[in-house]
Amino acid sequence: MILKYIQKQTTLFISISIIFSATLFVFFATEASFNAIDKASLWVRNYFGYFYLYVGLVCVLALLCIAFSKYGNIKLGKPSSKPEHSLWAWIAMLYSAGMGSGILLRAVQEPVFMQQNPPFSSNLSTEILALEFTFYQWGLTAWAFYGLFAVIVGYAMYLQKKKVTIHATIENYVKSNSVKKGVDVITIITTVFGLIAAIGLGTTQINGGLNHIAEFDFGLNTTLFLCVLIVSVACFSAWQGVNKGIKIFSKLNIIITFALLLFVFVTSDVNAILSSFCMATYHYIVNFIPLSLALEPYNPGIQFLTGWTFYYWAFWLAWAPFTGIFIARISKGRTIRQLLLGVLIIPSIGTFFWFSVFGTSAFNLIYEWGTYNHEFGNVFSSIFVFFEHYPYATFLNLTAIFLLISFLITSVDSAVFVLSMFTDKGSKNPSKTHRVIWAVFILLATIALVLLGNIKANINVLETVQRLLIITSLPFSFLIVLMLIYFVRDLKKNSQKTMES
């Protein structure tokens, strides 16, 4: 019986076997694991770092061309079908799944770092340059990776009536079953590593917030407990499904995030924030292509790119499968144009305004102090230090901790749901057994990552994640190019029939 079940679920068992083996190796050979990851990531950065940049730019330009072409009118579903979710619920779910806790992790630390360490020389003020480069790393490129997956999988699901698997998007061109299964396994492994990276970073930041509020070091055990708590609640949410669990958490996240943003906005220098937002957005749009290619004078150098942009592109690639497929899952009834422009523009503008509010307010605090002694230098505690300079600081910090937990839950539950669709033969409503299995293995792998990030005093979880993701996203960066090429071919071949049906 067990052997027959394994034969029917080969993608699931191959994937979890690889993840479980890697987890065991980290548990029992932690330092050796870190050294191997360190060497491999250096090799990838040296030979393929710029390739990540080129892939990102191609995805943005390709999606804009598709959105404004005649293909943008194609509806994901029957011509008469209406969107399953309201615009408000749709935006809330895609944003919670796509960014989540990252905007809290970097809200203050990244703009201030860029202001104190400008990536390149510019005629702009260091504040505007800092925001522009932050926008670049959180803007169109990230959402293009997500949008590409969303539209390719949505097209396959709703128009070609295919199952929810990655190999289904290329099966018209690839006939080998082994290659198809390999594509699915690569996608699953990349997704899992991207997800556990987010959980490891998020729980470490939550622990940093608790340490800051209580003025006490809660230590590694608290981080591990938070991992167990978040994955357990996420598993319950995924068990409930999209409408009962995931949508409720997503709406709650957006409401609280907007309230937090509004409070900081109205209690800070409103004019300075609005001015910075407009100027940085303008320069980001104007300089987008040279930034994306790291052309002079917009080249920050290989060391800066390695520590920041290469890592971000690898992170967005790792999140692209589950975020993109989740967006496709909730986008039935929308046109390709609505999907692509909605995914590219709405979250990007929201993110730009978020960083403008927190970044400009942090700049102003530094001006008031007269000197800067790295008060916002710790990525895991910077936002909590920032809130100490506002009214109701304790309440704001507790709200941020709650948001971190809630955002992580929505990211994990949507990922668990999507991974279950992958391994349950592309079912749009996967087996609950698959959801539990994935929750368990995600938890084990996250614990391994957190332990890996604590083996050396001078190496934290963030640096471990950077090294790991740059490696695991490499095969996927090649796959995403093939998927784009095949998708464009399918659009050309089938568009006339689709628009006439």
N, C-alpha and C positions, 0 to 999 in steps of 0.2 A: 504493500500500500504506500509506504513512505517513498519507495523508489519510483513508483508511478507518479506520485505527486511531484517529486523533484523533476522528473522528465517533462511534466506539463508546465513547470514553472522554472525553466532553465535560466531565463534572464534574471529572475529574482535570486536564485541560488548562486549563480556565477557572481553577481554583483555583491551580495552580502558576504560571500566567501572571500572576495578580494578585500573588502572593507574590514572584515573580522580579522583576516590574516595581518593586515597592516596595523590594526589596533593592537593585536597581541604583540607584534614586534616592537611597537612603541612602548607598551607596558613593560616588556622585559629587556629591552635594549634602548632605553630612552636617549642616552647621550649619543650612541651610534646612529640612531635615527636622525637626530638633529644634525649631526655632522654630514650625513649623506644628503639630507635635504639642502643644507647650506651649499655644498659643492654643486649639486645638480642645478640649483636655482641660479648660481653664478654662471654656469654654462649657458643656460637658457637666456639669461639677460644679455650676455655677450653676443650671442648669435641670432636671437629672435626678438629682442626687446623692441626694436623699431617696427617689426612686423605687426605687433599689437596695435601700434599707432595707425598704420596704414589700413588695417582691417576696420578699425573704428571709423575712420573717415569715409571709407567706401560704404559702410553700412548706413551712415547718416545721409550721404548723397543719394544712394540708391533708394532709400525709403522716401525721401522727399520727391524724387522723380516719379516713383510709383504712385504716391499720394496725389500728385497733381496731374497725372496722366489719365487717360480714359479708363484705366483699370481701377482707379479710385472709386468709381461708381458701383463696382461689384459689391453686392451685399453678402455678408457671411450668413447664409441661410436662404430661405425662400424669399422672393422679391416682396411678398406681402407681410413678411414677419417683422415684428417690432422688437426693439431691444428687450432682453429679459430683465435687465436691471436699469434703474433710473440712472441718470448722469451722475448724480450725487453719490449713489451707492457704488457705481462703477469706478469713479475716481478714488473713492475712499479705499476700495479693495485693492486696486492696482498700485496705489501709492504705498499702502501699508505693506504689501508684499514686496514691492520693488526697492524701497529705501529703508523704511523702518528705523531701527535704532541707530543707524549710521549717522543720521542728521543730528542726533543728540551727542553722539560720540565726538563729532568733528565741529559742532556748531561754533565754538569759540576757538578751539585749539588751532584748527587749520588756517582760518583767515589771519590770526595773529602770527602764526609761524611764517606765513607767506609775506606778511608785512615786515617782520623782523629779518627775514631772509629772502629778499626778492629773488624770484627764479631767474630773472634776467634784467639787464639794464633797460630803462624805459623813460620816456618823457612824462609819463603819467606819475601821479603821486603814488607812493608805496601802498597807500590804503586802497586806491582804485585798482592798482595792479594786483594786489593780494586777492581782492574779490573777483577780479576777472579770471585769474588762474584757478581759483576755487570753483567758479562757475564752470570753467572748462572741464574740470575733473568730475563734476557732478551733473553735468547738463546733458546736451543732446546725445553725446556718444553713448553714455550709459543706457539711456532710454531707447536708443536705436538698436542696441543689442537685444533688449527686451522686446521692442516692437517687431523686429525681424522675426523672432521666434513666434510671437503672437500671430502675425499675419500668415506666416507659412503654415503653422499648425491649424489655425482657424480655417484657412482655405482648404486644407486637406480634410478637416473634420466635417465642415458644414457644406462644402460644395462637391468635394470628391468622395464624400461619405467614407472616409478612411478612419481607422482607429487612432487613438491618441498615443502614438509612438513616434519617435524621431525617424526611424527607418521608413515609416510610411511616407514621409515627405520626399524621399529620394528613391523609392522602390521602382519607379518607372524607368530609372536609369541604372540601377544596381540590382542585379539578379541573384547574386550569391547570398544564400541564407546566412552563411557564416559572417559575411561582411555586415549584413543587416543587424545581426545580433551583436556584433562588435560595436557598431554605431550606437545601439541602445545602451550597451554596457558603459562605453566611454561617456555618454551623456549622463548616465546615472552617477558614475563615480565623480565626474566634475561637479555635478549638482550637490552631492553629499559633502564634498570637501568645501565648497562655497558656503553651504549652510552651516556646517560645524564651525567654520571660521567666524561667521556672524554670531553664533551662540557664544563661542569662546570670548570674543571681544566684548559682546554685550554684557555677559555675566561678570566679566572682569571690571567693566565700568560700573555696574550696579554695586559690586563690592567696594569699588573706589568711592562711590557716593556714600555708602553706609559708613565707611571708614572716616570720611570727611565730616559727616554729620555727628557721629558718635565720638569722634577724636580717639578712635581705637582701631587697631589692626585686626580685622576679623579673620584674615588669613585664607589659605587655600581651601580649607574645608568648606567655608561659606560659599566660595565660588562653585565648588562641586555640588553643594546642596542646591544652589540656584539653578544649575544645569538640570538637575533632576526635577525640580519644581516646574520649570518652564516647559521642558519637553513633555512632562506628564499632563499639564493643562492643555498644551498644544495637541497632544494625542486625543484628549477628550473632545476638543473642538473639531478636529478632523473627523473623529468618529461621528459627530453630529451632522457633518456635511457642510456644504457651502452656505446655504441659506440660514441654517440654524446656528452654526458656530462662527464660521469665518467672517460672514458679513457683519454680525453683531460686534465682534471685536474690532473690525476695521473701522466701522462708523464711530465707535467709542474713541479709537485712537485719533481720528481726524478732528473730532470735536475738542478733545483735550489739547491736542497739539496746536490747533488754531487759537484756543483760549490762552495758552502759554505764550504763543507768538504775539498775540494782540496785547497782552499785558506788558511784555518787554517793549514792544513798539511804542505804546502810548506813554510809558514812563521813561522813555529815552528821548534823544534828540530826533524828533520826527522829520524835520527838514533835512538834516544830515543823512538820515537813513534813505529817504526818498531820492535825494540827489545822488548818493553812492549807488543805489540800486539802478537808476536810469543810466548813469555814466558807465558803470561796469558792464551792464547788459549790452549797451551800445558797442563798447570796445570788444566785448566777447564775440558778438556777431560779426563785426568787421574783421577781426583777426582770427576767426575760427579756423580757416584753412591753414594759414602758416603755423598756428598753434598746433593743429592736428598733425602736421608734418615735421614739427620741431625745426622749422626753417629759421635762419638768421633774419632779424635779431631776436626771434622768439624761441630760440633754443636754450633751454636751461642747463644743458649738459647731461652727459650720461649718468653721472652720480645722482643728480637731482631726479632725473627721469626714473632711474632704478628705484629710488626710495619712495617715489610718489606715483607718477603717471603709469608706468608699467604695471605696478601693483594694482592700481585702480582698474585698469583695463582688464587685467586678469580676474579681478573680483567681479566686475560686471559680467564678464563672459561666464564665470562660474555660476552666477545667479540667473543668467539668461534662460536656461532651459525651464526651470520650474516657474520663474516669474512670467516668462513669455507664454508658456502653456497655460498657466493659471489665468492670464489676461485673455487668452483665446477662449478659455472655458467660460468666461463671464461676458464675452463680447458678441455672442450670437445676436443677429438682427441688426448689427451696425455695418456700415459700409467700410471698405478698406480705407478710404480717405478719412472717415471719422475715427477709425481705430488708430491709424498711423499718426495723424496730426494730434489727436487727443493724447496719445501716449508720448509723443515727442515734445509737445509744447506745454500742455497744462502742468504736468509734474515739474518740468524744468523751470518754468516761471515761479511756481511755488517754492522750489528749492532755492532759486536765486534770491527771492525775497527773504526767505528764512536766514540765509547766510548774510544778507545785507543788514538785517535787524541785529543779529547777534554779533557779527563781525564789526560793524560800525560802532555799536555800543561798547564793545570791548576796546576798540581803538580809543574811544573817548575816555574810558576809564584810565588807560595808560597815560594819556595826555594829562589828566588830572593828577596822577601820581607823580609825574615828572620823570620818573625812572621806571624801567621794567626789569624785574628780577626773575623772569620766567614763571610768574604767577600762573600763567595759562599754558605752561609747557607740558604738563602731564595730560596726555590724551584721555586718561580714565577719570580724572578729577576736575578738569578745567571748567566744565559747565557748572559744577557745584561751587567752585571758587567764585565764578562769575555771579551766581545768584546771591552770594553773600553780600553783594553791594546793592541789592534791591530790597524794597519792602517785602515783608513776609518771606524772608529767605528760607526758613525751614520748610514752610509749606511749598514753596517753589521747588526746593530740592527733593522733597518727598513726591511731588507731582512728577518730576523728571524721572525718578526711580520707577514709579508706577508706569510711566509711559515706556520706559526701556523694557520693562517686563512684558507689557502688553504688545509692543511692537515685535518683540522677539517671538511671542506666542503666535501672532498672525503670520510672521514669516515662516515659522516652523510648521504651523498647521497647514498652510497652503502648500508648502514643500512636501510634507508627508502625503497630502492628498494627491499631488501630481506624481510623486515617485510611485505611489500605489497604482495610479493609472498606467504608468510605464510598464510595471511588472505584472499587472493583471490583464495582460493582453490588450491594452489600449482601451479598457472600459472607461466610460465617462463617469460612472459611479462605481469605483473599485471596491473590492471586497474589504470589509472591516478588518479581516485577518491581516491583510497586507498593510493596512494603516498601522496596526499595532506592531508588526514586525519591523517596519521602517522606523517607528518611534524608538524602539528598543536599540536598534543598531546605530541610529543617529546619536542617541545618548551615550553609548559606549565609545563611539568615535570622538565625540566632543570631550569626554573626560580624558581620552588619550591626548588630544590636542592641548588641553589645559595643562596636563602634566608635562608635556613636551615643552611648553612655554615657560615652565618654572624650574628648569634644570640648572640654569645658570643665573647668577645675580644680575648680570648685565644684559640678559636677553629676556624680553617680555613676550606675551602672547601675540602682540601686534607684529613684532618682527618675525616670529615663527610663522604666522599666517601669511605674511608677505612672501616669504620664501616658498612656502608650500603651494600657494595659489598660482604663482608664476610658473611652476612646474606643471601642475595638474590641468591648467587651462590651455596649455600649448596644443595638444592634439585637437582640442575643441575649436581652437582658432582657425585651423585648417578646414575642419568640418563645416563651420559656419559659412565659409566662402563657397564651398560646394553647394550648400543648401540654398544660398542666394542665387547662384547661377541656375540651378535646376528649377527654382521657383519662377524666375523670370521666363525660362523656357516654357513652363506650364502655363503661365499667364498668356503668353503669345499664342500658344497652341489652342487653349481652351476658352479664351476670353469671349470670342464671338458667340460660341454656344452658350456660355454662362450668361451673357447679357441678354440673349434672346429668350432664355428659358423663363 
